[in-house]
Amino acid sequence: MLDIRSKLSDFYSLEQLAAKQTYLHKLHPIAKIIVTLVYIVCVVSFPRYNIHSLMPYIFYPLFVMAFADIPFSMILKRAMIALPFCLFAGISNILFDTGIYRIGTLSIGIGWISCIAILIRSLLSVCAILILVAITPFSYLMDGFRQLHTPNVLVLLFEMTYRYIAVLVEEASTMLTSYRLRYPGAKWPVIQDFGPFIGQLFIRSYQRAQRVYAAMQCRLYALGNKKPISLVWKKEDTIFVVVLTLLCVVFRMVDLTVLIGGMLC
């Protein structure tokens, strides 16, 4: 039970970081959303075999984590969770893309290059999203998407899913404790009990979520009727968006690694 609840605490630890009061935390959420979107679009737009041109984009995660006082290990640990899913796509490139790329006397399979490029792009994109969550309070982030005219259904779906994960984990923790008391020595449900366990978990979570939502309605909560958070767009927000957006576009248009290599040779 303690293991499951500790995982829940780790899940919401990024939101706790968003409560800090650094310069980047105080920026308008729309400014941070725009920069993150531009950064991700530029990163994923590179050709499949281009690795060296992605190197300058490492500056953004390092810059934000340094100035926002975000632990590098925390972001990297959570970003690594997405890499196994991207690795499956990379493995298919290794198997079916059998060309050879030569660097001097060194020969490398093109499939390996595309696989590494996929992993780097995925890691940079996931880090950018995690950093956005770590420097923006969740309510401000959702309000920023609403002000950008994101469909309200999508915002509410993401908001409710994020909040009700705690309900799901609490019910799973309670059921797992009951199971261990009934079957001493069992750490997890056995295969024949796993199906009924998952079914009961979703039924109990749904019923608990219904009670929570009924309590919210008693406090005058209404879907789609939320008042926007009043935040003022400042000069610092404009500077942040213009400077970082221009850097991302310049890094996309100009291959700095080739340029620097030519200057050194």
Protein Blocks (a to p, Z undefined) as FASTA:
>chain_A
ZZmmmmmmmmmmmmmmmmpccfklmpcfklmmmmmmmmmmmmmmpcfklmklmmmmmmmm
mmmmmmnopafklmmmmmmmmmmmmmmmmmmmmmmmmcdcdehjaccdfklmmmmmmmmm
mmmmmmmmmmmmmmgcfklmmmmmmmnopafklmmmmmmmmmmmmmmmmmmmmmmmmmmm
mmghiabdcfklmmmmmmmmmmmmmmmmmmmmmmmmmnopaehiaccddddddfklmmmm
mmmmmmmmmmmmpcfklmmmmmmZZ
